[in-house]
Amino acid sequence: MKDVKAYLSVGNCFTGVWQDEKTIAYINTDPNGRSIVTKDINSGEEKILYSTEERIMDLYVHQSTGHVFFTSDIGGTENAQVFIIKKGTKEAVNLTNDSATMFQIGGLLPDGKTLIVSCNKRVKSTFDITKINIDTKEMGMVKQNDDNYNMPASLSPNGKYLLYNKLMGTSNNPLWMLDINTGEAVKTPGNPNPASYTKPAWKSDSSGFYLITDEGSDFEYAAYYSITEKTLSKIYECNWDVMNISLSSCDRYLTICINEGGYSIIRIFDTLSKSFCNPPSPPKGVSAMYWKMPWSPGGLKLLFTMASGKRPMNFWVLDMEEDSVRKITSCYTAGLTGEDFVEPVLKEFSSFDGLKVPYWLYVPPGKDAKNLPVMVHIHGGPEGQSMPTGIPFYHFMVQQGIAVVEPNVRGSTGYGKNYTRMDDVEKRLDSVKDIEYLVKDLLDKGIADKHKLSVSGGSYGGFMTLNCAARYPELWCCAVDIVGMFNLVTFLENTSDYRRPHREAEYGTLAQHRDILLEVSPIAKVDGIKGPLMIIHGKNDPRVPVSEAHQATEYLTKRGVDVELLIYDDEGHGIVKMKNLLDCFPKVIDFVKKHMKIS
């Protein structure tokens, strides 16, 4: 049997962009950290442009100049700096040099020297749109803002407009269009009602753009916005969310990626014939929704990621001219094969109010789904979704004979915005109650051993884990909280300034809902937590401050609860560095197996 180090070492390939018609650049992870890699998709030749132990958050290539831009932070602070690797050079130059500020890349203007970014340099609670001269590093204001999030979405091909999002809450993600020359910004489309408008894909003449929206619908769909006519036209809608789109350079082919029950369905829409094409299909799996699916700059090659329970995330190319689809990268696997992983099974249960809630079940190989030790792992977000890929560490747990269950309780995305809103503010504990009924379902179906049930989760999943331990202590033999919130009041008071309004839209505001925030928090039922409990946190976490971990540990140790606290000084919202992974997760597996009484 492979050891835990192998599973923790499994890499991924993500954030791919085209340099030219036959070369891509992408971010690669392996035991040494993260690298920016270029690959000739014909010859297979690879070159490493840049490597670091730190996070690399974004990657952008300006095809006319060949310059490569990326963002990276230090120690998990998420204060990402902008770096440039100019064409023909090997040095990554820091353009921003301000470790107290977060920068996000908008794009390089046609002059080849002016980079548009957003940043919270002026005021930490607000993101302005600014410009940077890539030769002199001189910065200038383009659009000063007085609200929190202003995230670049897409720069028009002619360099006149920047589309950017203002994240205001669940399904309240308006798109604004900024005139780079005048500094004037207008809400686009001008719908006064809350809705989401994301992933804009410009036409080559900058006359309009395709996008994803949920305006007037429970599900997100593909639409087109005409700048001249100021109209929004629906292109494709179904009873699942459209999760990603991209437009070919000739404006003819629109990629529409659909999130169908957690699986990614990639379809190609012909904008001339108004019908779907029939290209070869990639294998069944999940394409990463947070990264682009770009077409090659002068042809009809579509670049996308694909992963599944048995496949780590790699890049694939769909070639419309050759009528082919093929995998073009091979991430680091530490000697593991598909046989060392498990494809999950989709199941569902009825919760306390009759709501049907889906969950993924990972069954240890060679075992029947009967009387198994079970780890319930709850995703973060809360506007997130567990998909059928699995975290490599939990695949290791499965190989150890522990089944893993990943539910998508109410509040998850992927099942319509009404489902996502079902846990807002005073309804927060309804999602925790879903976990109680999940366990009831696992026991009623004979899947779980009632003496060997544990719960874990990261971020909001950590909040859920602590709540499960507090409100249903009789269900669990142990719990593992990773960067979770113990008290929503102190969490909102201490999270990064720019995040607070967006998080208050989900949880409730400190001004109006303080009593509710406290009532639904684990701290309200702290006496219910019997342990044993493991708490894991990064010291530099800008989202959920490490004070939440210290607060929980202090409260519980005073009550005699068995708490094991792991704090990592050079990590942020999650554990990513290999040395820390190899310290943390072997301790997790020993902790879980000890309290599950598994030898």
C-alpha positions as CSV (number, residue, x, y, z in Angstrom):
1,M,0.0,0.0,0.0
2,K,1.3,3.5,-0.9
3,D,2.1,5.8,2.0
4,V,0.5,9.1,2.8
5,K,3.4,11.1,1.4
6,A,2.6,9.9,-2.1
7,Y,-1.0,11.1,-1.9
8,L,0.1,14.4,-0.5
9,S,2.6,14.8,-3.3
10,V,0.1,14.4,-6.1
11,G,0.2,17.4,-8.4
12,N,-2.2,19.4,-10.5
13,C,-2.1,21.5,-13.6
14,F,-4.3,24.6,-13.8
15,T,-4.7,28.2,-15.0
16,G,-3.7,27.5,-18.6
17,V,-3.2,30.1,-21.3
18,W,-2.0,30.1,-24.9
19,Q,1.3,31.7,-25.8
20,D,0.8,31.0,-29.5
21,E,-0.9,28.4,-31.6
22,K,1.2,25.5,-30.4
23,T,2.4,26.6,-26.9
24,I,0.6,26.9,-23.6
25,A,1.7,28.2,-20.3
26,Y,0.2,26.9,-17.1
27,I,0.7,26.5,-13.3
28,N,1.9,23.1,-12.1
29,T,2.1,21.8,-8.5
30,D,4.5,19.1,-7.3
31,P,6.4,18.3,-4.1
32,N,8.7,21.3,-4.6
33,G,5.9,23.8,-4.8
34,R,4.4,25.6,-7.7
35,S,5.9,26.4,-11.1
36,I,4.9,28.3,-14.3
37,V,5.6,25.9,-17.1
38,T,5.4,26.3,-20.9
39,K,4.7,23.3,-23.2
40,D,4.9,22.8,-26.9
41,I,1.7,20.7,-27.4
42,N,3.2,19.2,-30.6
43,S,6.7,18.2,-29.5
44,G,5.9,17.8,-25.8
45,E,8.9,20.0,-24.9
46,E,8.5,21.7,-21.5
47,K,10.3,24.6,-19.9
48,I,10.0,25.9,-16.3
49,L,9.8,29.7,-16.3
50,Y,9.4,30.2,-12.5
51,S,9.2,28.1,-9.3
52,T,8.3,28.9,-5.7
53,E,7.1,27.3,-2.5
54,E,4.5,30.0,-2.2
55,R,1.1,30.2,-3.9
56,I,0.8,31.4,-7.5
57,M,-2.7,32.8,-7.9
58,D,-3.1,34.0,-11.5
59,L,-1.4,33.7,-14.8
60,Y,-1.7,36.0,-17.9
61,V,0.1,36.1,-21.2
62,H,-0.1,39.1,-23.5
63,Q,0.2,37.4,-26.9
64,S,1.3,40.4,-28.9
65,T,4.3,41.1,-26.7
66,G,4.8,37.6,-25.4
67,H,5.2,38.9,-21.8
68,V,4.1,36.6,-19.0
69,F,2.4,38.1,-15.9
70,F,1.5,36.3,-12.7
71,T,0.6,37.0,-9.1
72,S,2.1,35.4,-5.9
73,D,2.0,36.1,-2.2
74,I,4.2,35.1,0.7
75,G,3.2,32.9,3.6
76,G,-0.5,32.7,2.7
77,T,-1.3,36.3,3.3
78,E,-3.1,36.6,-0.1
79,N,-1.5,40.0,-0.6
80,A,-0.6,38.9,-4.1
81,Q,2.1,40.9,-6.0
82,V,2.3,41.2,-9.7
83,F,5.4,39.8,-11.5
84,I,6.4,40.0,-15.1
85,I,8.7,37.8,-17.1
86,K,9.4,39.8,-20.3
87,K,9.7,37.8,-23.5
88,G,13.3,36.7,-24.1
89,T,14.2,37.0,-20.4
90,K,14.3,34.5,-17.5
91,E,14.0,36.9,-14.6
92,A,10.6,37.4,-12.8
93,V,10.4,41.1,-11.9
94,N,8.2,42.2,-9.1
95,L,6.2,45.2,-10.5
96,T,4.4,46.1,-7.2
97,N,6.7,45.5,-4.2
98,D,4.0,46.2,-1.6
99,S,3.4,43.2,0.7
100,A,0.6,45.0,2.5
101,T,-1.5,45.2,-0.7
102,M,-3.4,42.7,-2.8
103,F,-3.2,43.1,-6.6
104,Q,-5.2,41.4,-9.3
105,I,-4.4,41.4,-13.0
106,G,-6.8,43.1,-15.4
107,G,-4.7,43.0,-18.7
108,L,-2.1,44.8,-20.8
109,L,-3.3,47.7,-23.0
110,P,-2.5,47.6,-26.7
111,D,0.4,50.0,-26.1
112,G,2.3,47.0,-24.7
113,K,3.5,48.8,-21.6
114,T,0.4,49.8,-19.5
115,L,-0.9,47.0,-17.2
116,I,-4.3,47.4,-15.7
117,V,-4.8,46.0,-12.2
118,S,-7.1,46.3,-9.2
119,C,-5.6,46.8,-5.7
120,N,-6.4,47.9,-2.2
121,K,-3.3,50.1,-1.8
122,R,-5.1,53.3,-1.0
123,V,-7.6,51.9,1.5
124,K,-7.5,48.3,2.6
125,S,-11.3,47.9,2.5
126,T,-11.6,49.0,-1.1
127,F,-10.2,47.9,-4.5
128,D,-9.4,50.7,-7.0
129,I,-8.6,50.2,-10.6
130,T,-5.1,51.4,-11.3
131,K,-2.4,51.2,-14.0
132,I,1.2,50.3,-13.9
133,N,4.0,51.2,-16.4
134,I,5.8,47.8,-16.8
135,D,9.1,49.6,-17.6
136,T,9.2,52.3,-14.9
137,K,6.8,50.6,-12.3
138,E,5.0,53.9,-12.0
139,M,1.4,53.6,-10.8
140,G,-1.6,55.8,-11.6
141,M,-5.3,55.9,-10.7
142,V,-7.8,54.9,-13.3
143,K,-11.0,54.5,-11.2
144,Q,-11.2,55.2,-7.5
145,N,-13.9,53.2,-5.7
146,D,-15.6,53.4,-2.4
147,D,-16.9,49.8,-2.0
148,N,-15.1,46.6,-1.2
149,Y,-14.6,44.1,-4.1
150,N,-13.8,45.3,-7.6
151,M,-12.3,42.3,-9.4
152,P,-11.1,42.5,-13.0
153,A,-13.1,40.2,-15.3
154,S,-12.0,41.0,-18.9
155,L,-10.2,43.7,-20.9
156,S,-11.7,44.4,-24.3
157,P,-9.6,43.5,-27.3
158,N,-9.3,47.2,-28.3
159,G,-8.1,48.1,-24.8
160,K,-10.9,50.6,-24.3
161,Y,-13.0,48.9,-21.7
162,L,-12.4,46.9,-18.5
163,L,-15.2,44.7,-17.2
164,Y,-15.0,44.1,-13.5
165,N,-17.2,42.5,-10.9
166,K,-18.4,44.0,-7.6
167,L,-19.0,41.0,-5.3
168,M,-21.9,42.1,-3.1
169,G,-23.4,38.7,-2.0
170,T,-24.9,35.5,-3.0
171,S,-26.2,35.9,-6.6
172,N,-25.4,39.6,-6.3
173,N,-22.4,39.9,-8.5
174,P,-22.9,42.9,-10.8
175,L,-20.6,43.6,-13.8
176,W,-19.3,47.1,-14.4
177,M,-17.8,48.5,-17.6
178,L,-15.0,51.0,-17.1
179,D,-13.8,53.3,-19.9
180,I,-10.0,53.2,-19.4
181,N,-9.5,56.7,-21.0
182,T,-12.2,58.6,-19.2
183,G,-12.5,56.7,-15.9
184,E,-16.2,56.5,-16.3
185,A,-17.8,53.2,-15.1
186,V,-21.4,52.0,-15.8
187,K,-23.2,49.0,-14.5
188,T,-23.5,46.6,-17.4
189,P,-26.2,45.3,-17.9
190,G,-28.1,48.0,-16.1
191,N,-30.5,45.6,-14.3
192,P,-31.4,47.2,-10.9
193,N,-32.2,43.9,-9.3
194,P,-29.5,41.7,-7.7
195,A,-28.1,39.1,-10.1
196,S,-24.8,37.5,-11.0
197,Y,-22.9,38.4,-14.2
198,T,-19.6,36.5,-14.7
199,K,-17.0,35.1,-17.1
200,P,-17.4,37.7,-19.9
201,A,-16.0,36.7,-23.3
202,W,-15.5,39.6,-25.7
203,K,-16.1,39.5,-29.4
204,S,-13.0,40.3,-31.4
205,D,-14.3,43.8,-32.5
206,S,-15.2,44.7,-28.9
207,S,-18.8,45.3,-29.8
208,G,-20.2,43.1,-27.1
209,F,-19.5,40.0,-25.0
210,Y,-20.9,36.7,-24.0
211,L,-21.3,36.0,-20.3
212,I,-22.9,33.8,-17.6
213,T,-25.9,35.2,-15.6
214,D,-28.8,34.1,-13.4
215,E,-30.9,37.2,-14.2
216,G,-34.5,36.2,-13.8
217,S,-33.6,32.5,-13.4
218,D,-32.9,29.9,-10.7
219,F,-29.9,28.6,-12.7
220,E,-27.0,30.4,-14.4
221,Y,-27.2,30.5,-18.2
222,A,-25.2,31.8,-21.2
223,A,-26.2,35.2,-22.7
224,Y,-24.9,37.9,-25.0
225,Y,-24.7,41.6,-24.2
226,S,-24.5,44.2,-27.0
227,I,-22.8,47.4,-26.1
228,T,-24.4,49.4,-28.9
229,E,-27.9,48.2,-28.3
230,K,-27.5,47.7,-24.5
231,T,-29.5,44.5,-24.7
232,L,-29.0,41.1,-23.0
233,S,-30.0,38.1,-25.1
234,K,-30.3,34.5,-23.7
235,I,-28.1,32.0,-25.7
236,Y,-28.5,28.8,-23.7
237,E,-30.3,27.7,-20.5
238,C,-31.1,24.4,-18.9
239,N,-31.9,23.1,-15.4
240,W,-28.3,23.1,-14.4
241,D,-25.8,25.9,-14.0
242,V,-23.6,27.0,-16.9
243,M,-20.3,27.2,-15.1
244,N,-17.9,28.4,-17.8
245,I,-17.8,29.8,-21.3
246,S,-15.2,31.0,-23.9
247,L,-15.3,32.3,-27.4
248,S,-13.1,31.3,-30.3
249,S,-10.9,34.0,-32.0
250,C,-13.1,33.9,-35.1
251,D,-16.2,34.6,-32.9
252,R,-18.0,31.6,-34.3
253,Y,-17.7,28.9,-31.6
254,L,-18.8,29.4,-28.0
255,T,-17.8,26.9,-25.4
256,I,-20.5,26.2,-22.9
257,C,-19.5,24.1,-19.9
258,I,-22.5,22.8,-17.8
259,N,-22.3,21.7,-14.2
260,E,-24.6,18.6,-14.4
261,G,-24.9,17.2,-11.0
262,G,-21.2,17.8,-10.3
263,Y,-19.9,16.6,-13.6
264,S,-18.7,19.0,-16.4
265,I,-20.4,18.7,-19.7
266,I,-18.5,20.6,-22.4
267,R,-20.6,21.7,-25.5
268,I,-19.7,23.8,-28.5
269,F,-22.3,26.2,-29.7
270,D,-22.0,27.5,-33.3
271,T,-23.1,31.2,-33.1
272,L,-23.8,31.3,-36.9
273,S,-26.1,28.3,-37.2
274,K,-27.4,28.8,-33.6
275,S,-26.9,25.0,-33.0
276,F,-24.6,22.7,-31.1
277,C,-21.7,21.0,-32.8
278,N,-20.8,17.3,-32.3
279,P,-17.1,17.2,-31.5
280,P,-15.5,14.2,-29.7
281,S,-16.1,14.3,-26.0
282,P,-13.5,14.3,-23.2
283,P,-13.7,11.6,-20.5
284,K,-16.3,12.0,-17.8
285,G,-15.0,14.2,-15.1
286,V,-14.8,17.7,-13.7
287,S,-13.4,20.8,-15.4
288,A,-12.2,23.5,-13.0
289,M,-14.8,26.3,-12.9
290,Y,-12.6,29.1,-11.6
291,W,-10.2,29.1,-14.5
292,K,-10.6,30.0,-18.1
293,M,-11.1,27.5,-21.0
294,P,-9.3,29.5,-23.7
295,W,-9.3,28.9,-27.4
296,S,-6.0,29.1,-29.3
297,P,-5.2,32.6,-30.6
298,G,-5.6,31.9,-34.3
299,G,-7.2,28.6,-34.6
300,L,-9.8,26.2,-33.2
301,K,-8.1,24.4,-30.3
302,L,-9.8,24.6,-26.9
303,L,-7.7,24.2,-23.8
304,F,-9.4,22.9,-20.6
305,T,-8.7,21.0,-17.5
306,M,-10.3,17.6,-16.6
307,A,-10.2,15.5,-13.4
308,S,-12.1,12.7,-11.8
309,G,-11.9,10.4,-8.9
310,K,-9.2,8.3,-10.6
311,R,-7.6,11.1,-12.6
312,P,-5.7,14.1,-11.2
313,M,-6.2,17.5,-12.9
314,N,-4.5,17.8,-16.3
315,F,-4.9,19.8,-19.4
316,W,-6.7,18.5,-22.5
317,V,-7.1,20.0,-26.0
318,L,-10.2,19.7,-28.1
319,D,-9.2,20.4,-31.8
320,M,-12.2,21.3,-33.9
321,E,-10.2,21.1,-37.1
322,E,-8.7,17.7,-36.5
323,D,-11.9,16.5,-34.8
324,S,-9.8,15.2,-31.8
325,V,-9.5,15.4,-28.1
326,R,-6.3,14.5,-26.2
327,K,-4.6,14.9,-22.8
328,I,-1.5,17.1,-23.2
329,T,0.0,17.3,-19.7
330,S,0.9,14.7,-17.1
331,C,1.1,16.1,-13.6
332,Y,3.2,14.5,-10.9
333,T,1.6,11.3,-9.5
334,A,4.3,10.0,-7.1
335,G,4.0,6.6,-8.6
336,L,0.3,6.3,-7.9
337,T,-2.1,4.9,-10.6
338,G,-5.8,5.0,-11.1
339,E,-6.0,1.8,-8.9
340,D,-4.9,3.9,-6.0
341,F,-7.9,6.1,-6.2
342,V,-11.7,5.6,-6.1
343,E,-14.5,7.0,-8.2
344,P,-17.3,8.1,-5.9
345,V,-21.0,7.1,-6.1
346,L,-23.7,9.7,-6.1
347,K,-26.4,9.2,-3.5
348,E,-29.0,11.4,-1.8
349,F,-31.0,11.5,1.4
350,S,-34.2,13.2,2.7
351,S,-33.5,15.9,5.3
352,F,-35.8,16.9,8.2
353,D,-38.1,18.9,5.9
354,G,-38.1,16.5,3.0
355,L,-35.4,18.3,1.0
356,K,-33.4,15.9,-1.2
357,V,-29.7,16.4,-0.5
358,P,-27.0,14.8,-2.7
359,Y,-23.8,13.4,-1.4
360,W,-20.8,11.6,-2.8
361,L,-19.7,8.2,-1.3
362,Y,-16.2,6.9,-1.6
363,V,-16.1,3.2,-0.7
364,P,-12.8,1.5,0.1
365,P,-11.7,-0.8,-2.7
366,G,-12.7,-4.4,-2.2
367,K,-15.3,-3.5,0.4
368,D,-19.1,-3.4,0.3
369,A,-20.8,-0.3,1.4
370,K,-21.8,-1.9,4.7
371,N,-20.9,-1.1,8.3
372,L,-17.9,1.0,7.4
373,P,-15.9,3.6,9.4
374,V,-17.0,6.9,7.8
375,M,-15.4,10.4,7.6
376,V,-18.0,13.0,6.7
377,H,-16.1,15.8,4.9
378,I,-17.9,19.1,4.5
379,H,-16.9,21.6,1.8
380,G,-16.1,25.2,2.3
381,G,-17.8,28.3,0.9
382,P,-20.6,28.1,2.0
383,E,-21.3,28.9,-1.6
384,G,-19.2,25.8,-2.7
385,Q,-19.9,22.4,-4.0
386,S,-18.3,18.9,-3.5
387,M,-17.6,17.4,-6.9
388,P,-16.6,13.8,-7.9
389,T,-12.9,14.2,-7.7
390,G,-11.9,14.0,-4.1
391,I,-9.0,15.5,-2.2
392,P,-5.9,13.2,-2.5
393,F,-5.5,12.9,1.2
394,Y,-9.0,11.6,1.6
395,H,-8.3,9.0,-1.1
396,F,-5.5,7.8,1.2
397,M,-8.1,7.5,4.0
398,V,-10.3,5.4,1.7
399,Q,-7.3,3.1,1.0
400,Q,-7.0,2.8,4.8
401,G,-10.5,1.3,4.9
402,I,-12.3,4.5,5.9
403,A,-15.2,5.5,3.7
404,V,-15.5,9.3,2.9
405,V,-18.8,11.0,2.4
406,E,-19.0,14.5,0.9
407,P,-22.4,16.1,1.1
408,N,-23.8,19.1,-0.7
409,V,-26.0,20.4,2.1
410,R,-28.5,23.3,1.5
411,G,-26.5,26.4,0.8
412,S,-24.3,24.7,-1.7
413,T,-24.0,25.9,-5.2
414,G,-24.7,23.9,-8.4
415,Y,-28.4,23.2,-7.6
416,G,-30.0,26.6,-8.3
417,K,-29.8,29.9,-6.4
418,N,-32.9,29.0,-4.3
419,Y,-31.0,26.0,-3.0
420,T,-28.0,28.2,-2.3
421,R,-30.1,30.7,-0.3
422,M,-31.7,28.0,2.0
423,D,-29.1,28.5,4.8
424,D,-28.9,32.3,4.8
425,V,-28.7,34.2,8.1
426,E,-31.3,32.8,10.6
427,K,-31.6,29.6,8.6
428,R,-27.9,28.7,9.1
429,L,-28.5,25.8,11.4
430,D,-30.8,24.1,8.9
431,S,-27.6,23.1,7.0
432,V,-26.1,21.7,10.2
433,K,-29.3,19.7,10.7
434,D,-28.8,18.3,7.2
435,I,-25.7,16.6,8.5
436,E,-27.7,15.0,11.3
437,Y,-30.1,13.5,8.7
438,L,-27.2,12.4,6.5
439,V,-25.8,10.4,9.4
440,K,-29.3,9.0,10.0
441,D,-29.4,7.9,6.3
442,L,-26.0,6.3,6.5
443,L,-27.0,4.3,9.5
444,D,-30.5,3.4,8.2
445,K,-28.9,2.1,5.0
446,G,-26.3,0.2,6.9
447,I,-23.4,2.0,5.3
448,A,-21.8,3.4,8.4
449,D,-20.7,1.9,11.7
450,K,-22.3,4.1,14.3
451,H,-19.2,3.8,16.6
452,K,-16.8,4.9,13.9
453,L,-18.2,8.2,12.5
454,S,-16.0,11.3,12.3
455,V,-16.5,14.8,10.7
456,S,-14.1,17.2,9.1
457,G,-14.1,20.3,6.9
458,G,-12.1,23.4,6.0
459,S,-13.1,27.1,6.2
460,Y,-16.9,27.1,6.3
461,G,-16.6,23.3,6.4
462,G,-14.6,23.8,9.6
463,F,-17.4,26.0,11.0
464,M,-19.8,23.2,10.1
465,T,-17.5,20.6,11.7
466,L,-17.4,22.6,15.0
467,N,-21.2,23.0,14.9
468,C,-21.7,19.3,14.3
469,A,-19.4,18.5,17.2
470,A,-21.3,21.0,19.4
471,R,-24.9,20.2,18.5
472,Y,-24.7,16.5,17.8
473,P,-21.7,15.2,19.9
474,E,-23.3,11.8,20.3
475,L,-22.7,11.1,16.6
476,W,-19.0,11.5,16.4
477,C,-15.9,9.7,17.7
478,C,-13.7,12.7,16.7
479,A,-13.7,15.8,14.6
480,V,-11.1,17.7,12.5
481,D,-11.5,21.5,12.0
482,I,-9.3,23.1,9.4
483,V,-9.3,27.0,9.3
484,G,-12.9,27.1,10.5
485,M,-14.9,29.8,12.3
486,F,-15.8,29.3,16.0
487,N,-17.7,32.5,16.5
488,L,-19.2,34.4,13.5
489,V,-19.2,37.7,15.5
490,T,-15.5,37.7,16.1
491,F,-14.8,36.2,12.6
492,L,-16.6,39.1,11.0
493,E,-14.9,41.6,13.3
494,N,-11.5,40.3,12.4
495,T,-11.6,39.1,8.8
496,S,-9.9,41.3,6.2
497,D,-11.7,44.6,5.8
498,Y,-12.5,44.1,2.1
499,R,-14.1,40.7,2.8
500,R,-16.5,41.8,5.6
501,P,-19.4,43.3,3.5
502,H,-19.4,40.3,1.1
503,R,-19.4,37.8,4.0
504,E,-22.1,39.8,5.9
505,A,-24.4,39.4,2.9
506,E,-24.2,35.6,3.5
507,Y,-24.1,35.3,7.3
508,G,-25.9,38.5,8.4
509,T,-24.5,41.9,9.5
510,L,-22.8,42.8,12.8
511,A,-25.1,45.8,13.0
512,Q,-28.4,44.0,12.5
513,H,-27.9,40.3,13.2
514,R,-25.3,40.0,16.1
515,D,-27.6,37.9,18.2
516,I,-28.3,35.5,15.3
517,L,-24.6,35.3,14.4
518,L,-23.8,34.3,17.9
519,E,-26.8,31.9,18.2
520,V,-25.8,29.9,15.1
521,S,-22.1,29.7,16.0
522,P,-20.4,26.7,17.6
523,I,-19.5,28.9,20.6
524,A,-23.2,29.1,21.5
525,K,-23.1,25.3,22.2
526,V,-19.5,25.1,23.3
527,D,-20.5,22.9,26.3
528,G,-21.8,20.3,23.9
529,I,-18.4,19.7,22.4
530,K,-17.0,16.6,24.1
531,G,-14.1,16.0,21.7
532,P,-11.6,14.6,20.8
533,L,-11.0,17.5,18.4
534,M,-8.1,18.5,16.2
535,I,-7.9,22.2,15.1
536,I,-5.6,23.2,12.2
537,H,-4.8,26.7,11.1
538,G,-2.4,29.0,9.3
539,K,-1.0,31.9,11.3
540,N,-1.4,34.3,8.4
541,D,-4.9,33.5,7.4
542,P,-6.6,36.7,6.1
543,R,-10.0,35.1,5.7
544,V,-10.6,33.3,8.9
545,P,-8.1,34.8,11.4
546,V,-6.0,32.4,13.5
547,S,-7.7,33.9,16.6
548,E,-10.7,31.7,15.8
549,A,-8.5,28.6,16.4
550,H,-7.0,30.0,19.6
551,Q,-10.4,31.1,20.9
552,A,-11.9,27.7,20.3
553,T,-9.0,25.9,21.9
554,E,-9.1,28.2,25.0
555,Y,-12.8,27.7,25.5
556,L,-12.6,23.9,25.2
557,T,-9.4,23.2,27.1
558,K,-10.9,25.1,30.1
559,R,-13.8,22.6,29.9
560,G,-11.4,19.6,29.9
561,V,-12.0,18.8,26.2
562,D,-9.3,16.9,24.4
563,V,-8.1,19.4,21.8
564,E,-5.0,19.0,19.6
565,L,-4.0,22.4,18.0
566,L,-1.7,22.7,15.0
567,I,-0.7,26.2,13.9
568,Y,1.6,26.8,10.9
569,D,3.5,30.1,11.0
570,D,4.1,30.3,7.2
571,E,0.6,29.4,6.0
572,G,-2.7,31.2,5.4
573,H,-6.1,29.9,4.5
574,G,-5.2,26.3,4.2
575,I,-2.0,24.2,4.3
576,V,-0.1,24.1,1.0
577,K,3.6,23.8,1.6
578,M,4.9,20.2,1.4
579,K,6.9,20.3,4.7
580,N,3.7,21.4,6.5
581,L,1.5,18.9,4.7
582,L,3.9,16.1,5.7
583,D,3.7,17.3,9.3
584,C,0.0,17.9,9.4
585,F,-1.8,15.2,7.6
586,P,0.0,12.1,9.0
587,K,-1.1,13.5,12.4
588,V,-4.6,13.8,11.1
589,I,-4.7,10.2,10.0
590,D,-3.2,8.9,13.2
591,F,-5.7,11.0,15.2
592,V,-8.7,9.7,13.2
593,K,-7.6,6.0,13.2
594,K,-6.9,6.2,17.0
595,H,-10.3,7.4,17.8
596,M,-12.0,5.2,15.3
597,K,-10.1,2.3,16.9
598,I,-8.6,1.3,13.5
599,S,-5.2,-0.4,13.7
